[in-house]
Amino acid sequence: MEDFANAIVYEVKQEIADRYFGFRTRIENQSQIYLAKLTETGRAVEAEIRLDLCRMRFLLKEPRLFCLFLDMADLPRDYVLNLANQQATPKGLELFATMRGRGFTRWRRFYALAKSIYNSLAKNIVVYHETYLQLQEEHADICMEIEKFQHQNDLSDILCFLRNFDSPDSERMKFLHSNATLLSCQTLEQDLRITPPPPVTEVINLLNPLPPIRQIKAQLTDLLREAFTHHDCSSQGILPF
């Protein structure tokens, strides 16, 4: 009878341990996928945004004009300037690669090129913004699952089972098997508590979509006209306009 009771107790403890570690493994996998997407967003999407910003900074020539552009586009100055200065920026044709302004006059080519860059920047920021919001939702779902699990499974009760779960052949319990008697209940409970991954705000910045170009056309044209006067006509052969 005692063996039967011990077997029942063992099965109950095994089920609780499996439920806890199974959930923990699943949440950790979800968190790793979430963090991988977060890192990829920081590298890939920001790289496209950075290139467009560097191109626009090159066209606007003067730092003052570029800062005015950032204000007009409602882009955070500190973030953008840091992003644009992260690595050496190519010059001239290298920066624009296959991009060329179209038009009968140099000014029209210059303006068309700036407009194309703005549209590309707007498109890339929309992708970035949507990805940011999607990652926020994923983070919220992970946090909600953790909170729900911990609400439905009292860690103190789990701890009582695990501290008496004397199964040296269980690989997953080795860290508890050797140290449980040396640690306080509070410390073990902290170790068992599942920590959610960092929120999106700690890794990447939120960028709002740019205003439609028709909305800022007059302001942008004024900035471009002033910037155009700073470009040396003698460099026409090595510039994309």
GROMACS elastic network, one bead per residue, 0.5 to 0.9 nm:
[ bonds ]
;  ai    aj funct       b0    kb
    1     4     6  0.50727   500
    1     5     6  0.62772   500
    1     6     6  0.86153   500
    2     5     6  0.50754   500
    2     6     6  0.61048   500
    2     7     6  0.85131   500
    3     6     6  0.50500   500
    3     7     6  0.60886   500
    3     8     6  0.86846   500
    4     7     6  0.50323   500
    4     8     6  0.63040   500
    4     9     6  0.87071   500
    5     8     6  0.51206   500
    5     9     6  0.62134   500
    5    10     6  0.85161   500
    6     9     6  0.50660   500
    6    10     6  0.60095   500
    6    11     6  0.85664   500
    7    10     6  0.50168   500
    7    11     6  0.61621   500
    7    12     6  0.86588   500
    8    11     6  0.51283   500
    8    12     6  0.62527   500
    8    13     6  0.86385   500
    9    12     6  0.51496   500
    9    13     6  0.61649   500
    9    14     6  0.84837   500
   10    13     6  0.51106   500
   10    14     6  0.59648   500
   10    15     6  0.85327   500
   10   165     6  0.77575   500
   11    15     6  0.60612   500
   11    16     6  0.86215   500
   12    15     6  0.51535   500
   12    16     6  0.63035   500
   12    17     6  0.86447   500
   12   161     6  0.88724   500
   13    16     6  0.51788   500
   13    17     6  0.61375   500
   13    18     6  0.85013   500
   13   158     6  0.85491   500
   13   161     6  0.59665   500
   13   162     6  0.73050   500
   13   164     6  0.88234   500
   13   165     6  0.68587   500
   14    17     6  0.51097   500
   14    18     6  0.59716   500
   14    19     6  0.84603   500
   14   165     6  0.82308   500
   15    18     6  0.50662   500
   15    19     6  0.60153   500
   15    20     6  0.85566   500
   16    19     6  0.51003   500
   16    20     6  0.61479   500
   16    21     6  0.85657   500
   16   158     6  0.70219   500
   16   161     6  0.80483   500
   16   162     6  0.87077   500
   17    20     6  0.51870   500
   17    21     6  0.59998   500
   17    22     6  0.80975   500
   17   158     6  0.77464   500
   17   161     6  0.83524   500
   17   162     6  0.72850   500
   18    21     6  0.52960   500
   18    22     6  0.55327   500
   18    23     6  0.82017   500
   19    22     6  0.51458   500
   19    23     6  0.60389   500
   19    24     6  0.84680   500
   20    23     6  0.52919   500
   20    24     6  0.60914   500
   20    25     6  0.86201   500
   20   149     6  0.88415   500
   20   153     6  0.84636   500
   20   158     6  0.83716   500
   21    25     6  0.59385   500
   21    26     6  0.84655   500
   21   172     6  0.83059   500
   22    25     6  0.52206   500
   22    26     6  0.62717   500
   22    27     6  0.86896   500
   23    26     6  0.51264   500
   23    27     6  0.61412   500
   23    28     6  0.85022   500
   23   146     6  0.88642   500
   23   149     6  0.82808   500
   24    27     6  0.51665   500
   24    28     6  0.60154   500
   24    29     6  0.85399   500
   24   146     6  0.87878   500
   24   194     6  0.71335   500
   25    28     6  0.51066   500
   25    29     6  0.61730   500
   25    30     6  0.86636   500
   26    29     6  0.51316   500
   26    30     6  0.62510   500
   26    31     6  0.85875   500
   27    31     6  0.60128   500
   27    32     6  0.85434   500
   27   142     6  0.70200   500
   27   145     6  0.82277   500
   27   146     6  0.77581   500
   27   194     6  0.86575   500
   27   196     6  0.85650   500
   28    32     6  0.61268   500
   28    33     6  0.86794   500
   28   194     6  0.89603   500
   28   196     6  0.87311   500
   28   197     6  0.87671   500
   29    32     6  0.50891   500
   29    33     6  0.63380   500
   29    34     6  0.86152   500
   30    33     6  0.51841   500
   30    34     6  0.61479   500
   30    35     6  0.86174   500
   30   138     6  0.88731   500
   30   142     6  0.74874   500
   31    35     6  0.60322   500
   31    36     6  0.84624   500
   31   138     6  0.89924   500
   31   139     6  0.80979   500
   31   142     6  0.74112   500
   31   196     6  0.76030   500
   31   197     6  0.60697   500
   32    35     6  0.50813   500
   32    36     6  0.60355   500
   32    37     6  0.86172   500
   32   197     6  0.84919   500
   33    36     6  0.50726   500
   33    37     6  0.62812   500
   33    38     6  0.85807   500
   34    37     6  0.52258   500
   34    38     6  0.61831   500
   34    39     6  0.87203   500
   34   135     6  0.70245   500
   34   138     6  0.70471   500
   34   139     6  0.73778   500
   34   197     6  0.83354   500
   35    39     6  0.61084   500
   35    40     6  0.84968   500
   35   197     6  0.75975   500
   35   198     6  0.83790   500
   36    39     6  0.51282   500
   36    40     6  0.60947   500
   36    41     6  0.85634   500
   37    41     6  0.60593   500
   37    42     6  0.85557   500
   37   131     6  0.89086   500
   37   135     6  0.78006   500
   38    41     6  0.51895   500
   38    42     6  0.63304   500
   38    43     6  0.88091   500
   38   131     6  0.88121   500
   38   132     6  0.83034   500
   38   135     6  0.72046   500
   38   200     6  0.72748   500
   38   203     6  0.74317   500
   38   204     6  0.77919   500
   39    42     6  0.50549   500
   39    43     6  0.62922   500
   39    44     6  0.85585   500
   39   203     6  0.80886   500
   39   204     6  0.87676   500
   40    43     6  0.51021   500
   40    44     6  0.56766   500
   40    45     6  0.75509   500
   41    44     6  0.55218   500
   41    45     6  0.52083   500
   41    46     6  0.67324   500
   41   128     6  0.72535   500
   41   131     6  0.75010   500
   41   132     6  0.81900   500
   41   204     6  0.82192   500
   42    45     6  0.63174   500
   42    46     6  0.55249   500
   42    47     6  0.78960   500
   42   203     6  0.78564   500
   42   204     6  0.64068   500
   43    46     6  0.56593   500
   43    47     6  0.59504   500
   43    48     6  0.89604   500
   44    47     6  0.51773   500
   44    48     6  0.67319   500
   44    49     6  0.89895   500
   45    48     6  0.53394   500
   45    49     6  0.64403   500
   45    50     6  0.86109   500
   45   124     6  0.70454   500
   45   125     6  0.82209   500
   45   127     6  0.77241   500
   45   128     6  0.61965   500
   46    50     6  0.58485   500
   46    51     6  0.85089   500
   46    83     6  0.80965   500
   46   124     6  0.84845   500
   46   125     6  0.86535   500
   46   128     6  0.76629   500
   47    50     6  0.50221   500
   47    51     6  0.62463   500
   47    52     6  0.88132   500
   47    83     6  0.87917   500
   48    51     6  0.52278   500
   48    52     6  0.64799   500
   48    53     6  0.87353   500
   48   120     6  0.89620   500
   48   121     6  0.79942   500
   48   124     6  0.67811   500
   49    52     6  0.52620   500
   49    53     6  0.61870   500
   49    54     6  0.86312   500
   49    83     6  0.88698   500
   49   120     6  0.84867   500
   49   121     6  0.59739   500
   49   122     6  0.87988   500
   49   124     6  0.60920   500
   49   125     6  0.68243   500
   49   128     6  0.86985   500
   50    53     6  0.50623   500
   50    54     6  0.60874   500
   50    55     6  0.85832   500
   50    80     6  0.79429   500
   50    83     6  0.62254   500
   50    84     6  0.56194   500
   50    85     6  0.89759   500
   50   121     6  0.88154   500
   51    54     6  0.51244   500
   51    55     6  0.62214   500
   51    56     6  0.86803   500
   51    84     6  0.78246   500
   51    89     6  0.86234   500
   51    95     6  0.79190   500
   51    96     6  0.89885   500
   51   121     6  0.87280   500
   52    55     6  0.50811   500
   52    56     6  0.62146   500
   52    57     6  0.85671   500
   52   117     6  0.60470   500
   52   118     6  0.75769   500
   52   120     6  0.70192   500
   52   121     6  0.55876   500
   52   124     6  0.88656   500
   53    56     6  0.50816   500
   53    57     6  0.60356   500
   53    58     6  0.85263   500
   53    80     6  0.78143   500
   53    83     6  0.87835   500
   53    84     6  0.66822   500
   53   117     6  0.83455   500
   53   118     6  0.87207   500
   53   121     6  0.73124   500
   54    58     6  0.61286   500
   54    59     6  0.87169   500
   54    84     6  0.59959   500
   54    85     6  0.87417   500
   54    89     6  0.72033   500
   54    90     6  0.88413   500
   54    95     6  0.79894   500
   55    58     6  0.50830   500
   55    59     6  0.63690   500
   55    60     6  0.87244   500
   55    95     6  0.66573   500
   55    96     6  0.69398   500
   55   114     6  0.84102   500
   55   117     6  0.72458   500
   56    59     6  0.51185   500
   56    60     6  0.61331   500
   56    61     6  0.84637   500
   56    66     6  0.76439   500
   56    69     6  0.89541   500
   56   114     6  0.67063   500
   56   117     6  0.68013   500
   56   118     6  0.76670   500
   57    60     6  0.51632   500
   57    61     6  0.60555   500
   57    62     6  0.78203   500
   57    63     6  0.75470   500
   57    65     6  0.84031   500
   57    66     6  0.56695   500
   57    84     6  0.88357   500
   58    61     6  0.51121   500
   58    62     6  0.83458   500
   58    66     6  0.87926   500
   58    91     6  0.82436   500
   58    92     6  0.81372   500
   58    95     6  0.88075   500
   59    62     6  0.86690   500
   59    66     6  0.89013   500
   59   110     6  0.80561   500
   59   113     6  0.88663   500
   59   114     6  0.71627   500
   59   224     6  0.78582   500
   59   227     6  0.69385   500
   59   228     6  0.76805   500
   59   231     6  0.83389   500
   60    63     6  0.76891   500
   60    64     6  0.88093   500
   60    65     6  0.59887   500
   60    66     6  0.58665   500
   60    69     6  0.85884   500
   60   114     6  0.89276   500
   60   223     6  0.73709   500
   60   224     6  0.64676   500
   60   226     6  0.82003   500
   60   228     6  0.74527   500
   60   230     6  0.84922   500
   61    64     6  0.87210   500
   61    65     6  0.73663   500
   61    66     6  0.74633   500
   61   227     6  0.60396   500
   61   228     6  0.83095   500
   61   230     6  0.68756   500
   61   231     6  0.75891   500
   62    65     6  0.53136   500
   62    66     6  0.64424   500
   62    67     6  0.88304   500
   62   227     6  0.70186   500
   62   230     6  0.80146   500
   63    66     6  0.50315   500
   63    67     6  0.61868   500
   63    68     6  0.86107   500
   64    67     6  0.52058   500
   64    68     6  0.62791   500
   64    69     6  0.86761   500
   65    69     6  0.61766   500
   65    70     6  0.87242   500
   65   223     6  0.64917   500
   65   224     6  0.86403   500
   65   226     6  0.83969   500
   65   227     6  0.73266   500
   66    70     6  0.63359   500
   66    71     6  0.87663   500
   66   223     6  0.86664   500
   67    70     6  0.50185   500
   67    71     6  0.63256   500
   67    72     6  0.85938   500
   67    77     6  0.69913   500
   67    81     6  0.89713   500
   68    71     6  0.51210   500
   68    72     6  0.61282   500
   68    73     6  0.86059   500
   68   223     6  0.80873   500
   69    73     6  0.60930   500
   69    74     6  0.84204   500
   69    75     6  0.85385   500
   69   219     6  0.87228   500
   69   220     6  0.74117   500
   69   223     6  0.75747   500
   70    73     6  0.51006   500
   70    74     6  0.59166   500
   70    75     6  0.50145   500
   70    76     6  0.70089   500
   70    77     6  0.64362   500
   70    80     6  0.81593   500
   71    75     6  0.61421   500
   71    76     6  0.76479   500
   71    77     6  0.76174   500
   72    75     6  0.77947   500
   72   211     6  0.87151   500
   72   216     6  0.75650   500
   72   219     6  0.77984   500
   72   220     6  0.81627   500
   73   209     6  0.88450   500
   73   210     6  0.57337   500
   73   211     6  0.64448   500
   73   216     6  0.82628   500
   74    77     6  0.88289   500
   74   207     6  0.89028   500
   74   208     6  0.78695   500
   74   209     6  0.88382   500
   74   210     6  0.71227   500
   74   211     6  0.81876   500
   75    79     6  0.82230   500
   75    80     6  0.71525   500
   75   207     6  0.70993   500
   75   208     6  0.77735   500
   75   210     6  0.80742   500
   76    79     6  0.55782   500
   76    80     6  0.61465   500
   76    81     6  0.85713   500
   76   207     6  0.81034   500
   77    80     6  0.52578   500
   77    81     6  0.59372   500
   77    82     6  0.83649   500
   78    81     6  0.53453   500
   78    82     6  0.60493   500
   78    83     6  0.84754   500
   79    82     6  0.52450   500
   79    83     6  0.60574   500
   79    84     6  0.85978   500
   79   205     6  0.79198   500
   80    84     6  0.59814   500
   80    85     6  0.84908   500
   81    84     6  0.51091   500
   81    85     6  0.61202   500
   81    86     6  0.86534   500
   82    85     6  0.52103   500
   82    86     6  0.61879   500
   83    86     6  0.53986   500
   83    87     6  0.85516   500
   84    87     6  0.75338   500
   84    88     6  0.89518   500
   84    89     6  0.80813   500
   85    88     6  0.70877   500
   85    89     6  0.77489   500
   86    89     6  0.87562   500
   89    95     6  0.73729   500
   90    93     6  0.82308   500
   90    94     6  0.55767   500
   90    96     6  0.86675   500
   91    94     6  0.55971   500
   91    95     6  0.53170   500
   91    96     6  0.83333   500
   92    95     6  0.55533   500
   92    96     6  0.67814   500
   92    97     6  0.87052   500
   92   238     6  0.66536   500
   92   239     6  0.56752   500
   92   240     6  0.74707   500
   93    96     6  0.51704   500
   93    97     6  0.56711   500
   93    98     6  0.81373   500
   93    99     6  0.84879   500
   93   238     6  0.64800   500
   93   239     6  0.59372   500
   93   240     6  0.62783   500
   94    97     6  0.51427   500
   94    98     6  0.87727   500
   96    99     6  0.52298   500
   96   100     6  0.75887   500
   96   239     6  0.88547   500
   96   240     6  0.71502   500
   97   100     6  0.84477   500
   97   240     6  0.88000   500
   98   240     6  0.87581   500
   99   113     6  0.76386   500
   99   116     6  0.89317   500
   99   240     6  0.69806   500
  100   109     6  0.76330   500
  100   110     6  0.87869   500
  100   112     6  0.86446   500
  100   113     6  0.64328   500
  100   239     6  0.88153   500
  100   241     6  0.63680   500
  101   106     6  0.85603   500
  101   108     6  0.76479   500
  101   110     6  0.58429   500
  101   111     6  0.74792   500
  101   112     6  0.53767   500
  101   114     6  0.80804   500
  101   116     6  0.83333   500
  101   240     6  0.62445   500
  101   241     6  0.52223   500
  102   105     6  0.85696   500
  102   106     6  0.87096   500
  102   108     6  0.69163   500
  102   110     6  0.79531   500
  102   111     6  0.87190   500
  102   112     6  0.61571   500
  102   113     6  0.72791   500
  102   241     6  0.76028   500
  103   106     6  0.71996   500
  103   107     6  0.80394   500
  103   108     6  0.50448   500
  103   110     6  0.84533   500
  103   111     6  0.88891   500
  103   112     6  0.74576   500
  103   241     6  0.88114   500
  104   107     6  0.85257   500
  104   108     6  0.66768   500
  104   109     6  0.72723   500
  105   108     6  0.52390   500
  105   109     6  0.63487   500
  105   110     6  0.86119   500
  105   241     6  0.88163   500
  106   109     6  0.51167   500
  106   110     6  0.60814   500
  106   111     6  0.85879   500
  106   236     6  0.85320   500
  106   241     6  0.58634   500
  107   111     6  0.60440   500
  107   112     6  0.84682   500
  107   225     6  0.82710   500
  107   228     6  0.73506   500
  107   241     6  0.78274   500
  108   111     6  0.50628   500
  108   112     6  0.59695   500
  108   113     6  0.84263   500
  108   241     6  0.83808   500
  109   112     6  0.51158   500
  109   113     6  0.60496   500
  109   114     6  0.86084   500
  109   240     6  0.81858   500
  109   241     6  0.50917   500
  110   113     6  0.52196   500
  110   114     6  0.63050   500
  110   115     6  0.87027   500
  110   224     6  0.82962   500
  110   228     6  0.75879   500
  110   240     6  0.79696   500
  110   241     6  0.52479   500
  111   114     6  0.51448   500
  111   115     6  0.61545   500
  111   116     6  0.86091   500
  111   221     6  0.78150   500
  111   224     6  0.70066   500
  111   225     6  0.84626   500
  111   228     6  0.88605   500
  111   241     6  0.88409   500
  112   115     6  0.50607   500
  112   116     6  0.61304   500
  112   117     6  0.86339   500
  112   241     6  0.89525   500
  113   116     6  0.51009   500
  113   117     6  0.62433   500
  113   118     6  0.86497   500
  113   240     6  0.81122   500
  113   241     6  0.74916   500
  114   117     6  0.51036   500
  114   118     6  0.61634   500
  114   119     6  0.86801   500
  114   224     6  0.79540   500
  115   118     6  0.50594   500
  115   119     6  0.62324   500
  115   120     6  0.86160   500
  115   213     6  0.79875   500
  116   119     6  0.51811   500
  116   120     6  0.62132   500
  116   121     6  0.86173   500
  117   120     6  0.50313   500
  117   121     6  0.60668   500
  117   122     6  0.85219   500
  118   121     6  0.50243   500
  118   122     6  0.60697   500
  118   123     6  0.85749   500
  118   210     6  0.89404   500
  118   213     6  0.77127   500
  119   122     6  0.50312   500
  119   123     6  0.61511   500
  119   124     6  0.86452   500
  119   212     6  0.87288   500
  119   213     6  0.76467   500
  120   123     6  0.51078   500
  120   124     6  0.61950   500
  120   125     6  0.85781   500
  121   124     6  0.51813   500
  121   125     6  0.60870   500
  121   126     6  0.85858   500
  121   210     6  0.82578   500
  122   125     6  0.51991   500
  122   126     6  0.62327   500
  122   127     6  0.88354   500
  122   209     6  0.65514   500
  122   210     6  0.54985   500
  122   211     6  0.81373   500
  122   212     6  0.82801   500
  123   126     6  0.51737   500
  123   127     6  0.65185   500
  123   128     6  0.87433   500
  123   209     6  0.84003   500
  123   210     6  0.87205   500
  124   127     6  0.51387   500
  124   128     6  0.61730   500
  124   129     6  0.85685   500
  125   129     6  0.58583   500
  125   130     6  0.84264   500
  125   207     6  0.67895   500
  125   208     6  0.73495   500
  125   209     6  0.59647   500
  125   210     6  0.74330   500
  126   129     6  0.50180   500
  126   130     6  0.60873   500
  126   131     6  0.84605   500
  126   207     6  0.84976   500
  126   208     6  0.77067   500
  126   209     6  0.55018   500
  126   210     6  0.80412   500
  127   130     6  0.52686   500
  127   131     6  0.60893   500
  127   132     6  0.85099   500
  128   131     6  0.51587   500
  128   132     6  0.60775   500
  128   133     6  0.87503   500
  128   206     6  0.83795   500
  128   207     6  0.74159   500
  128   208     6  0.89501   500
  128   209     6  0.89475   500
  129   132     6  0.50292   500
  129   133     6  0.63318   500
  129   134     6  0.86438   500
  129   206     6  0.67278   500
  129   207     6  0.59582   500
  129   208     6  0.63358   500
  129   209     6  0.69179   500
  130   133     6  0.51770   500
  130   134     6  0.61408   500
  130   135     6  0.86158   500
  131   135     6  0.60975   500
  131   136     6  0.85076   500
  132   135     6  0.52065   500
  132   136     6  0.62126   500
  132   137     6  0.87917   500
  132   200     6  0.71672   500
  132   204     6  0.81412   500
  132   205     6  0.84347   500
  132   206     6  0.68590   500
  132   207     6  0.86063   500
  133   137     6  0.63572   500
  133   138     6  0.87547   500
  133   200     6  0.88446   500
  133   206     6  0.87266   500
  134   137     6  0.51401   500
  134   138     6  0.63411   500
  134   139     6  0.87107   500
  135   139     6  0.60949   500
  135   140     6  0.85031   500
  135   199     6  0.86771   500
  135   200     6  0.67525   500
  136   139     6  0.51154   500
  136   140     6  0.61545   500
  136   141     6  0.86439   500
  136   199     6  0.71875   500
  136   200     6  0.60723   500
  136   201     6  0.86114   500
  137   140     6  0.50222   500
  137   141     6  0.61498   500
  137   142     6  0.86623   500
  138   141     6  0.50906   500
  138   142     6  0.62697   500
  138   143     6  0.86763   500
  139   142     6  0.51535   500
  139   143     6  0.62108   500
  139   144     6  0.85649   500
  139   196     6  0.81018   500
  139   197     6  0.74312   500
  139   198     6  0.81432   500
  139   199     6  0.64467   500
  139   200     6  0.76209   500
  140   143     6  0.51216   500
  140   144     6  0.60533   500
  140   145     6  0.86172   500
  140   199     6  0.85267   500
  141   144     6  0.50485   500
  141   145     6  0.61590   500
  141   146     6  0.86366   500
  142   145     6  0.51940   500
  142   146     6  0.62665   500
  142   147     6  0.86375   500
  142   196     6  0.69973   500
  142   197     6  0.83019   500
  143   146     6  0.51495   500
  143   147     6  0.61069   500
  143   148     6  0.85331   500
  143   195     6  0.86558   500
  143   196     6  0.58887   500
  143   197     6  0.83047   500
  144   147     6  0.50877   500
  144   148     6  0.59983   500
  144   149     6  0.84989   500
  145   148     6  0.51072   500
  145   149     6  0.60507   500
  145   150     6  0.85291   500
  146   149     6  0.51899   500
  146   150     6  0.61027   500
  146   151     6  0.84432   500
  146   194     6  0.68919   500
  146   195     6  0.81333   500
  146   196     6  0.73897   500
  147   150     6  0.52562   500
  147   151     6  0.60145   500
  147   152     6  0.86128   500
  148   151     6  0.50808   500
  148   152     6  0.61948   500
  148   153     6  0.85374   500
  149   152     6  0.51747   500
  149   153     6  0.59322   500
  149   154     6  0.88361   500
  150   153     6  0.50159   500
  150   154     6  0.62948   500
  150   155     6  0.70060   500
  150   193     6  0.78963   500
  150   194     6  0.83362   500
  151   154     6  0.65446   500
  151   155     6  0.88631   500
  153   156     6  0.87543   500
  153   157     6  0.78288   500
  153   158     6  0.74477   500
  154   157     6  0.54250   500
  154   158     6  0.64255   500
  154   159     6  0.86513   500
  155   159     6  0.58784   500
  155   160     6  0.85693   500
  155   189     6  0.62996   500
  155   192     6  0.73477   500
  155   193     6  0.74939   500
  156   160     6  0.63316   500
  156   161     6  0.88616   500
  156   185     6  0.78487   500
  156   186     6  0.87382   500
  156   189     6  0.67433   500
  157   160     6  0.51888   500
  157   161     6  0.65754   500
  157   162     6  0.87556   500
  158   161     6  0.52346   500
  158   162     6  0.61297   500
  158   163     6  0.85925   500
  158   189     6  0.89135   500
  159   162     6  0.50150   500
  159   163     6  0.59575   500
  159   164     6  0.86052   500
  159   185     6  0.75253   500
  159   188     6  0.73141   500
  159   189     6  0.67808   500
  159   192     6  0.81846   500
  160   163     6  0.53928   500
  160   164     6  0.66189   500
  160   165     6  0.86841   500
  160   185     6  0.86968   500
  161   164     6  0.54031   500
  161   165     6  0.60086   500
  162   166     6  0.80596   500
  162   173     6  0.83562   500
  162   176     6  0.76454   500
  162   177     6  0.85518   500
  162   180     6  0.85379   500
  163   166     6  0.76512   500
  163   176     6  0.73039   500
  163   177     6  0.75401   500
  163   180     6  0.59638   500
  163   181     6  0.75219   500
  164   177     6  0.89068   500
  165   173     6  0.84756   500
  165   177     6  0.78632   500
  166   170     6  0.89508   500
  166   173     6  0.88048   500
  166   177     6  0.68179   500
  167   170     6  0.56350   500
  167   171     6  0.89431   500
  167   173     6  0.75543   500
  167   174     6  0.86476   500
  167   177     6  0.76592   500
  168   171     6  0.75904   500
  168   173     6  0.75136   500
  168   174     6  0.68542   500
  168   177     6  0.69617   500
  169   172     6  0.89621   500
  169   173     6  0.83956   500
  169   174     6  0.82635   500
  170   173     6  0.55307   500
  170   174     6  0.68255   500
  171   174     6  0.56408   500
  171   175     6  0.87206   500
  172   175     6  0.75415   500
  172   176     6  0.85614   500
  173   176     6  0.52877   500
  173   177     6  0.58087   500
  173   178     6  0.86434   500
  174   178     6  0.62622   500
  174   179     6  0.86059   500
  175   178     6  0.57209   500
  175   179     6  0.63705   500
  175   180     6  0.80334   500
  176   179     6  0.53206   500
  176   180     6  0.50730   500
  176   181     6  0.85958   500
  176   188     6  0.85877   500
  177   180     6  0.59858   500
  177   181     6  0.82622   500
  178   181     6  0.76596   500
  178   182     6  0.84316   500
  179   182     6  0.53296   500
  179   183     6  0.64522   500
  180   183     6  0.55093   500
  180   184     6  0.78963   500
  180   185     6  0.85933   500
  180   188     6  0.74078   500
  181   184     6  0.77802   500
  183   186     6  0.81206   500
  183   187     6  0.62037   500
  183   188     6  0.64893   500
  184   187     6  0.52374   500
  184   188     6  0.63311   500
  184   189     6  0.85632   500
  185   188     6  0.52274   500
  185   189     6  0.60554   500
  185   190     6  0.86445   500
  186   189     6  0.50878   500
  186   190     6  0.62840   500
  186   191     6  0.87300   500
  187   190     6  0.51277   500
  187   191     6  0.63243   500
  187   192     6  0.87549   500
  188   192     6  0.61923   500
  188   193     6  0.86048   500
  189   192     6  0.50596   500
  189   193     6  0.61224   500
  190   193     6  0.51536   500
  190   194     6  0.84144   500
  191   194     6  0.79034   500
  196   199     6  0.84806   500
  198   201     6  0.81400   500
  198   202     6  0.64811   500
  198   203     6  0.78026   500
  199   202     6  0.57276   500
  199   203     6  0.73807   500
  200   203     6  0.54942   500
  200   204     6  0.60835   500
  200   205     6  0.79050   500
  200   206     6  0.87111   500
  201   204     6  0.56950   500
  201   205     6  0.60989   500
  201   206     6  0.73492   500
  202   205     6  0.79596   500
  207   210     6  0.86320   500
  209   212     6  0.88476   500
  210   213     6  0.82539   500
  211   214     6  0.82828   500
  211   215     6  0.65081   500
  211   216     6  0.71647   500
  212   215     6  0.53731   500
  212   216     6  0.70337   500
  212   217     6  0.86848   500
  213   216     6  0.53698   500
  213   217     6  0.56341   500
  213   220     6  0.83520   500
  214   218     6  0.82302   500
  215   218     6  0.80047   500
  215   219     6  0.89144   500
  216   219     6  0.54275   500
  216   220     6  0.59554   500
  216   221     6  0.84335   500
  217   220     6  0.51673   500
  217   221     6  0.59324   500
  217   222     6  0.86022   500
  218   221     6  0.51709   500
  218   222     6  0.63213   500
  218   223     6  0.88092   500
  219   222     6  0.52261   500
  219   223     6  0.63893   500
  219   224     6  0.87074   500
  220   223     6  0.51352   500
  220   224     6  0.61325   500
  220   225     6  0.85726   500
  221   224     6  0.50490   500
  221   225     6  0.60244   500
  221   226     6  0.86297   500
  222   225     6  0.51737   500
  222   226     6  0.63672   500
  222   227     6  0.86031   500
  223   226     6  0.53430   500
  223   227     6  0.61206   500
  223   228     6  0.85588   500
  224   228     6  0.58580   500
  224   229     6  0.87404   500
  225   228     6  0.51350   500
  225   229     6  0.67790   500
  226   229     6  0.55614   500
  226   230     6  0.72845   500
  227   230     6  0.54239   500
  227   231     6  0.71521   500
  228   231     6  0.55180   500
  228   232     6  0.86954   500
  229   232     6  0.77222   500
  231   234     6  0.86956   500
  231   235     6  0.77590   500
  231   236     6  0.86921   500
  232   235     6  0.56194   500
  232   236     6  0.73980   500
  233   236     6  0.53439   500
  233   237     6  0.87563   500
  234   237     6  0.75123   500
  235   238     6  0.56314   500
  235   239     6  0.63734   500
  236   239     6  0.52750   500
  236   240     6  0.77781   500
  236   241     6  0.68543   500
  237   240     6  0.80137   500
  237   241     6  0.84590   500
  238   241     6  0.87069   500
